[in-house]
Amino acid sequence: MGSQALPAFSLLQAVIRWQFAPVVTGFVLLAAGLYLWGVLRVRRRHPARPWPAWRTAVFLGGLAVVVIATEAGIGSYDDVLFWDHMVQHLLLLMVAPPMLVVGQPATLLLHASRNPVHTWTKKLLRSRVVTLITWPPLGTAMYAGVIVGTHLTGFMNLVLTNSSVHDAEHALYLVVGYLYFLPLIGREPIKWRVSYPTRIFLLFIAMPVDAFTGLVLGSESGNPFPSMADGRPAWAPSPIDDVHIGGAVMWVGGAGIMFVLMLAVFFAWSRVIRADGGLGWLEVARRASFAERVGESRGASADSVGSAAPRRASQASGNQSVDDDEHLAAYNAYLARLNQSQER
């Protein structure tokens, strides 16, 4: 591992010490190049509506986090210090993916491309495979499984002794993190439209997973990762102390990052409520649910209530009352359709 040649870890070393990872460098350069190509293309095609500069900055910042986590000092010490390894994991799983999601690369591709690429992209985003892997409960389960499976099993010893597995672990964190956060904080044109309360809930239930993993690591009485003790430099903390510090990083750091993301979702929700005329969150949720349900009966209710009622009812998330006669008629049509489907 060459750990004996490394100087004692410090903030200065984390900044100035770099290692070259060809795969990471190639991925980052390709992703950044394609993204910037899309930004320039949108600017040429739509000069009055260029791609938001802040989204570009956030996406490139997410790629920079990947580089810092793997090629800067954090990456240099990740097989020497377990707590540094945990910092790397948080960056790759909970910091870089949300930033990449906010950058909306798929939406940028749709804006920048023409047929047939445009059509292919839309079909892919609505395909069964993408719909399955972006299903929010599945993403939450994958996130929890990756956290526990890569830290509380013998997999960590394999990672510390096999560089290929270690690199695959980095890719796993990025992919799982992206799929988990995509329907919760993203605005890509995928099938799932998750309500803000559900988003906050799915973010919240991930916090105990981080806490549980951190508590287990912090309460270890022996070194669960003997491979990290081999060739350990004299300046490093003892293996068991290192594991305890790593557990604290996972617990406190993971909870802190998730709390920030929950706040971001909450503030976005607040802006939606204000844009809806200052209605309470419960009324906004009720109207959104009503509009969604009645919208399903639009085609089937044309003969019974006319086309105007369901069309107006589909706007129930706006400032109209959901209790007027037309909305009531549309809702009754929806109930009639539901009753017919049950009878069949």
Kinemage of the C-alpha trace (Angstrom):
@kinemage 1
@onewidth
@group {chain A} dominant
@subgroup {mainchain}
@vectorlist {calphas} color= white
{ca met a 1} P 0.000 0.000 0.000
{ca gly a 2} L 2.938 2.327 0.461
{ca ser a 3} L 1.385 3.684 3.634
{ca gln a 4} L 4.752 3.899 5.387
{ca ala a 5} L 5.894 6.499 2.864
{ca leu a 6} L 2.927 8.757 3.528
{ca pro a 7} L 3.469 11.644 5.939
{ca ala a 8} L 1.087 12.167 8.824
{ca phe a 9} L -2.366 13.179 7.661
{ca ser a 10} L -3.115 16.888 7.877
{ca leu a 11} L -5.301 19.435 6.132
{ca leu a 12} L -2.267 20.558 4.144
{ca gln a 13} L -1.590 16.995 2.972
{ca ala a 14} L -5.255 16.581 2.047
{ca val a 15} L -4.911 19.592 -0.246
{ca ile a 16} L -1.481 19.131 -1.807
{ca arg a 17} L -1.198 15.335 -2.073
{ca trp a 18} L -2.741 13.930 -5.242
{ca gln a 19} L -2.817 10.566 -6.966
{ca phe a 20} L -3.745 9.872 -10.569
{ca ala a 21} L -6.753 7.616 -11.247
{ca pro a 22} L -7.123 7.220 -15.027
{ca val a 23} L -10.660 5.837 -14.918
{ca val a 24} L -11.935 8.631 -12.687
{ca thr a 25} L -10.169 11.302 -14.716
{ca gly a 26} L -11.552 9.923 -17.969
{ca phe a 27} L -15.098 9.728 -16.600
{ca val a 28} L -15.000 13.268 -15.201
{ca leu a 29} L -13.548 14.797 -18.365
{ca leu a 30} L -16.075 12.991 -20.568
{ca ala a 31} L -19.040 13.953 -18.370
{ca ala a 32} L -17.907 17.584 -18.080
{ca gly a 33} L -17.227 17.831 -21.811
{ca leu a 34} L -20.615 16.436 -22.813
{ca tyr a 35} L -22.413 18.628 -20.293
{ca leu a 36} L -20.669 21.809 -21.468
{ca trp a 37} L -21.352 20.831 -25.084
{ca gly a 38} L -25.039 20.635 -24.192
{ca val a 39} L -24.927 24.017 -22.454
{ca leu a 40} L -23.347 25.683 -25.502
{ca arg a 41} L -25.770 23.996 -27.868
{ca val a 42} L -28.785 25.173 -25.850
{ca arg a 43} L -27.363 28.681 -25.797
{ca arg a 44} L -27.024 28.687 -29.597
{ca arg a 45} L -30.479 27.213 -30.187
{ca his a 46} L -32.292 29.239 -27.514
{ca pro a 47} L -30.323 32.463 -26.897
{ca ala a 48} L -33.250 33.982 -25.024
{ca arg a 49} L -33.478 30.986 -22.677
{ca pro a 50} L -29.943 29.679 -22.037
{ca trp a 51} L -29.276 26.810 -19.678
{ca pro a 52} L -29.115 28.112 -16.066
{ca ala a 53} L -25.522 28.869 -15.098
{ca trp a 54} L -26.129 27.779 -11.523
{ca arg a 55} L -27.126 24.275 -12.642
{ca thr a 56} L -23.923 24.040 -14.654
{ca ala a 57} L -21.913 25.131 -11.635
{ca val a 58} L -23.608 22.571 -9.380
{ca phe a 59} L -23.081 19.711 -11.846
{ca leu a 60} L -19.411 20.546 -12.369
{ca gly a 61} L -19.091 20.896 -8.602
{ca gly a 62} L -20.424 17.347 -8.216
{ca leu a 63} L -17.758 16.091 -10.621
{ca ala a 64} L -15.146 18.029 -8.639
{ca val a 65} L -16.299 16.257 -5.466
{ca val a 66} L -15.703 12.903 -7.196
{ca val a 67} L -12.170 13.983 -8.081
{ca ile a 68} L -11.467 15.250 -4.556
{ca ala a 69} L -12.791 12.052 -2.982
{ca thr a 70} L -10.688 9.744 -5.131
{ca glu a 71} L -7.622 11.615 -6.375
{ca ala a 72} L -6.876 14.274 -3.747
{ca gly a 73} L -5.505 13.667 -0.255
{ca ile a 74} L -8.705 11.922 0.820
{ca gly a 75} L -8.144 9.314 -1.861
{ca ser a 76} L -4.454 8.996 -1.016
{ca tyr a 77} L -5.163 8.046 2.601
{ca asp a 78} L -8.329 5.986 2.072
{ca asp a 79} L -6.550 2.624 2.530
{ca val a 80} L -4.546 3.831 5.552
{ca leu a 81} L -7.107 5.604 7.730
{ca phe a 82} L -10.556 4.095 8.151
{ca trp a 83} L -12.135 7.393 9.167
{ca asp a 84} L -10.761 8.972 5.985
{ca his a 85} L -12.297 6.051 4.095
{ca met a 86} L -15.653 6.965 5.631
{ca val a 87} L -15.295 10.609 4.617
{ca gln a 88} L -14.685 9.398 1.087
{ca his a 89} L -17.833 7.266 1.223
{ca leu a 90} L -19.984 10.187 2.342
{ca leu a 91} L -18.654 12.344 -0.481
{ca leu a 92} L -19.330 9.688 -3.113
{ca leu a 93} L -22.718 8.586 -1.785
{ca met a 94} L -24.319 11.681 -0.249
{ca val a 95} L -22.592 14.788 -1.648
{ca ala a 96} L -21.639 14.187 -5.288
{ca pro a 97} L -24.859 12.376 -6.396
{ca pro a 98} L -27.298 15.096 -5.220
{ca met a 99} L -25.201 17.723 -6.987
{ca leu a 100} L -25.203 15.696 -10.198
{ca val a 101} L -28.980 15.217 -9.888
{ca val a 102} L -29.583 18.959 -9.461
{ca gly a 103} L -27.539 19.551 -12.608
{ca gln a 104} L -30.307 17.768 -14.595
{ca pro a 105} L -28.103 16.178 -17.286
{ca ala a 106} L -31.016 14.280 -18.873
{ca thr a 107} L -33.115 17.426 -19.245
{ca leu a 108} L -30.125 19.224 -20.705
{ca leu a 109} L -29.725 16.437 -23.254
{ca leu a 110} L -33.377 16.778 -24.264
{ca his a 111} L -32.988 20.524 -24.743
{ca ala a 112} L -29.738 20.214 -26.662
{ca ser a 113} L -30.543 17.263 -28.928
{ca arg a 114} L -32.675 16.722 -32.000
{ca asn a 115} L -34.242 13.614 -33.446
{ca pro a 116} L -33.525 10.781 -33.357
{ca val a 117} L -31.478 11.325 -30.156
{ca his a 118} L -34.241 13.435 -28.601
{ca thr a 119} L -36.871 10.755 -29.172
{ca trp a 120} L -34.586 7.959 -28.007
{ca thr a 121} L -33.811 9.867 -24.811
{ca lys a 122} L -37.493 10.410 -24.024
{ca lys a 123} L -38.262 6.749 -24.623
{ca leu a 124} L -35.359 5.686 -22.411
{ca leu a 125} L -36.426 7.934 -19.551
{ca arg a 126} L -39.933 6.462 -19.723
{ca ser a 127} L -38.823 2.874 -20.298
{ca arg a 128} L -39.692 0.078 -17.902
{ca val a 129} L -36.081 -0.371 -16.860
{ca val a 130} L -35.588 3.279 -15.908
{ca thr a 131} L -39.016 3.355 -14.267
{ca leu a 132} L -38.044 0.350 -12.145
{ca ile a 133} L -34.590 1.484 -11.056
{ca thr a 134} L -35.855 4.995 -10.195
{ca trp a 135} L -38.804 3.717 -8.112
{ca pro a 136} L -38.350 5.625 -4.822
{ca pro a 137} L -38.869 2.666 -2.430
{ca leu a 138} L -36.320 0.629 -4.398
{ca gly a 139} L -33.827 3.479 -4.294
{ca thr a 140} L -34.274 3.797 -0.542
{ca ala a 141} L -33.784 0.046 -0.080
{ca met a 142} L -30.651 0.073 -2.258
{ca tyr a 143} L -29.245 3.000 -0.288
{ca ala a 144} L -29.796 1.241 3.033
{ca gly a 145} L -28.449 -2.053 1.697
{ca val a 146} L -25.277 -0.447 0.364
{ca ile a 147} L -24.597 1.405 3.619
{ca val a 148} L -24.964 -1.708 5.757
{ca gly a 149} L -23.564 -4.218 3.278
{ca thr a 150} L -20.323 -2.368 2.586
{ca his a 151} L -19.538 -1.411 6.187
{ca leu a 152} L -20.842 -4.112 8.508
{ca thr a 153} L -19.750 -7.200 6.563
{ca gly a 154} L -16.482 -8.745 5.421
{ca phe a 155} L -16.799 -6.805 2.172
{ca met a 156} L -14.720 -3.985 3.664
{ca asn a 157} L -11.708 -6.270 4.108
{ca leu a 158} L -12.005 -7.260 0.452
{ca val a 159} L -12.130 -3.597 -0.564
{ca leu a 160} L -8.999 -2.823 1.432
{ca thr a 161} L -7.006 -5.625 -0.213
{ca asn a 162} L -8.275 -5.462 -3.811
{ca ser a 163} L -7.915 -2.230 -5.767
{ca ser a 164} L -10.384 -3.331 -8.476
{ca val a 165} L -13.090 -4.027 -5.896
{ca his a 166} L -12.252 -0.705 -4.266
{ca asp a 167} L -12.805 1.148 -7.556
{ca ala a 168} L -16.039 -0.777 -8.141
{ca glu a 169} L -17.217 0.291 -4.694
{ca his a 170} L -16.725 3.938 -5.659
{ca ala a 171} L -18.838 3.447 -8.782
{ca leu a 172} L -21.478 1.626 -6.741
{ca tyr a 173} L -21.804 4.560 -4.352
{ca leu a 174} L -22.200 7.058 -7.176
{ca val a 175} L -24.830 4.991 -9.013
{ca val a 176} L -26.883 4.076 -5.941
{ca gly a 177} L -26.687 7.620 -4.585
{ca tyr a 178} L -27.830 9.037 -7.914
{ca leu a 179} L -30.773 6.627 -8.211
{ca tyr a 180} L -31.808 7.272 -4.601
{ca phe a 181} L -31.752 11.063 -4.796
{ca leu a 182} L -33.070 11.407 -8.372
{ca pro a 183} L -36.834 11.152 -7.610
{ca leu a 184} L -36.456 12.925 -4.249
{ca ile a 185} L -34.616 16.117 -5.170
{ca gly a 186} L -34.442 15.943 -8.962
{ca arg a 187} L -36.708 17.319 -11.677
{ca glu a 188} L -35.832 15.026 -14.545
{ca pro a 189} L -38.697 13.852 -16.817
{ca ile a 190} L -38.951 10.361 -15.329
{ca lys a 191} L -42.256 8.676 -14.531
{ca trp a 192} L -42.256 9.204 -10.777
{ca arg a 193} L -43.662 12.407 -9.289
{ca val a 194} L -43.136 12.171 -5.555
{ca ser a 195} L -45.027 14.525 -3.229
{ca tyr a 196} L -42.954 16.739 -0.958
{ca pro a 197} L -44.087 15.038 2.278
{ca thr a 198} L -43.087 11.670 0.814
{ca arg a 199} L -39.720 13.045 -0.267
{ca ile a 200} L -38.979 14.286 3.218
{ca phe a 201} L -40.116 10.970 4.688
{ca leu a 202} L -37.881 8.909 2.384
{ca leu a 203} L -34.924 11.133 3.243
{ca phe a 204} L -35.725 10.932 6.935
{ca ile a 205} L -35.919 7.138 7.126
{ca ala a 206} L -32.411 6.881 5.696
{ca met a 207} L -30.973 8.718 8.700
{ca pro a 208} L -31.409 5.786 11.130
{ca val a 209} L -29.462 3.591 8.702
{ca asp a 210} L -26.471 5.942 8.899
{ca ala a 211} L -26.863 6.211 12.665
{ca phe a 212} L -27.131 2.450 13.142
{ca thr a 213} L -24.041 1.780 11.035
{ca gly a 214} L -22.100 4.464 12.866
{ca leu a 215} L -23.158 3.161 16.282
{ca val a 216} L -22.163 -0.406 15.419
{ca leu a 217} L -18.736 0.713 14.234
{ca gly a 218} L -18.324 3.027 17.208
{ca ser a 219} L -19.077 0.247 19.693
{ca glu a 220} L -16.668 -2.342 18.254
{ca ser a 221} L -14.470 -3.881 20.933
{ca gly a 222} L -12.011 -5.358 18.455
{ca asn a 223} L -10.660 -4.431 15.038
{ca pro a 224} L -13.191 -5.675 12.436
{ca phe a 225} L -10.836 -4.837 9.559
{ca pro a 226} L -7.526 -6.601 10.229
{ca ser a 227} L -6.254 -5.907 6.720
{ca met a 228} L -6.035 -2.202 7.573
{ca ala a 229} L -3.702 -2.974 10.490
{ca asp a 230} L -1.008 -4.423 8.197
{ca gly a 231} L 1.820 -1.971 7.557
{ca arg a 232} L 0.071 0.728 9.564
{ca pro a 233} L 2.242 3.869 9.952
{ca ala a 234} L 3.323 4.890 13.451
{ca trp a 235} L 1.570 8.255 13.250
{ca ala a 236} L -1.862 6.702 12.643
{ca pro a 237} L -4.298 6.069 15.523
{ca ser a 238} L -4.739 2.511 16.747
{ca pro a 239} L -6.955 0.354 14.526
{ca ile a 240} L -9.812 0.247 17.010
{ca asp a 241} L -9.680 4.012 17.636
{ca asp a 242} L -9.649 4.536 13.881
{ca val a 243} L -12.807 2.431 13.506
{ca his a 244} L -14.516 4.329 16.319
{ca ile a 245} L -13.712 7.671 14.683
{ca gly a 246} L -14.994 6.311 11.377
{ca gly a 247} L -18.247 5.313 13.052
{ca ala a 248} L -18.661 8.847 14.378
{ca val a 249} L -18.022 10.247 10.898
{ca met a 250} L -20.746 8.031 9.449
{ca trp a 251} L -23.242 8.818 12.200
{ca val a 252} L -22.734 12.564 12.589
{ca gly a 253} L -21.680 13.340 9.030
{ca gly a 254} L -24.380 11.216 7.405
{ca ala a 255} L -27.121 12.659 9.598
{ca gly a 256} L -25.883 16.205 9.025
{ca ile a 257} L -25.814 15.885 5.230
{ca met a 258} L -29.247 14.255 5.145
{ca phe a 259} L -30.670 16.984 7.369
{ca val a 260} L -29.393 19.650 4.963
{ca leu a 261} L -31.036 17.834 2.044
{ca met a 262} L -34.306 17.582 3.977
{ca leu a 263} L -34.183 21.326 4.614
{ca ala a 264} L -33.617 21.959 0.914
{ca val a 265} L -36.685 19.873 0.035
{ca phe a 266} L -38.730 21.632 2.708
{ca phe a 267} L -37.805 25.092 1.394
{ca ala a 268} L -38.674 23.983 -2.145
{ca trp a 269} L -42.032 22.815 -0.821
{ca ser a 270} L -42.540 26.182 0.894
{ca arg a 271} L -41.963 27.992 -2.396
{ca val a 272} L -44.596 25.813 -4.057
{ca ile a 273} L -47.079 26.648 -1.294
{ca arg a 274} L -46.406 30.381 -1.645
{ca ala a 275} L -46.780 30.163 -5.417
{ca asp a 276} L -50.137 28.481 -4.898
{ca gly a 277} L -51.530 31.565 -3.207
{ca gly a 278} L -50.459 30.933 0.366
{ca leu a 279} L -52.650 27.880 0.917
{ca gly a 280} L -51.805 25.552 3.755
{ca trp a 281} L -49.727 22.494 2.980
{ca leu a 282} L -52.624 20.137 3.709
{ca glu a 283} L -54.912 21.950 1.271
{ca val a 284} L -52.185 21.968 -1.396
{ca ala a 285} L -51.690 18.233 -0.946
{ca arg a 286} L -55.462 17.638 -1.071
{ca arg a 287} L -55.851 19.632 -4.264
{ca ala a 288} L -52.895 17.948 -5.930
{ca ser a 289} L -54.283 14.518 -5.071
{ca phe a 290} L -57.744 15.535 -6.265
{ca ala a 291} L -56.392 16.819 -9.578
{ca glu a 292} L -54.450 13.611 -10.115
{ca arg a 293} L -57.449 11.380 -9.380
{ca val a 294} L -59.945 13.340 -11.409
{ca gly a 295} L -57.489 13.580 -14.287
{ca glu a 296} L -57.680 9.806 -14.609
{ca ser a 297} L -61.415 10.029 -15.291
{ca arg a 298} L -61.141 12.715 -17.959
{ca gly a 299} L -61.682 10.392 -20.872
{ca ala a 300} L -64.349 8.229 -19.236
{ca ser a 301} L -66.475 11.049 -17.832
{ca ala a 302} L -66.992 13.130 -20.977
{ca asp a 303} L -70.498 11.799 -21.623
{ca ser a 304} L -71.777 12.230 -18.073
{ca val a 305} L -70.456 15.617 -17.030
{ca gly a 306} L -69.207 17.187 -20.253
{ca ser a 307} L -65.649 17.952 -21.191
{ca ala a 308} L -65.437 21.271 -19.330
{ca ala a 309} L -65.778 19.876 -15.826
{ca pro a 310} L -62.927 17.377 -15.836
{ca arg a 311} L -60.722 19.860 -17.674
{ca arg a 312} L -61.277 22.442 -14.981
{ca ala a 313} L -61.010 19.851 -12.258
{ca ser a 314} L -57.539 18.977 -13.499
{ca gln a 315} L -56.568 22.512 -12.452
{ca ala a 316} L -57.625 21.953 -8.850
{ca ser a 317} L -54.101 22.505 -7.599
{ca gly a 318} L -54.489 26.178 -8.500
{ca asn a 319} L -56.595 28.831 -6.763
{ca gln a 320} L -60.009 27.376 -7.584
{ca ser a 321} L -62.085 25.781 -4.837
{ca val a 322} L -62.278 22.005 -4.903
{ca asp a 323} L -65.801 22.136 -3.518
{ca asp a 324} L -67.694 23.915 -6.297
{ca asp a 325} L -70.360 22.194 -8.406
{ca glu a 326} L -68.194 21.454 -11.415
{ca his a 327} L -65.446 19.863 -9.364
{ca leu a 328} L -68.035 17.889 -7.436
{ca ala a 329} L -69.493 16.590 -10.703
{ca ala a 330} L -66.048 15.609 -11.936
{ca tyr a 331} L -65.303 13.849 -8.675
{ca asn a 332} L -68.603 11.956 -8.854
{ca ala a 333} L -67.667 10.867 -12.366
{ca tyr a 334} L -64.366 9.592 -11.028
{ca leu a 335} L -66.184 7.614 -8.306
{ca ala a 336} L -68.578 6.165 -10.912
{ca arg a 337} L -65.633 5.046 -13.030
{ca leu a 338} L -63.981 3.507 -10.002
{ca asn a 339} L -67.187 1.663 -9.110
{ca gln a 340} L -67.503 0.316 -12.660
{ca ser a 341} L -63.943 -1.009 -12.576
{ca gln a 342} L -64.673 -2.780 -9.271
{ca glu a 343} L -67.846 -4.368 -10.664
{ca arg a 344} L -65.900 -5.721 -13.619
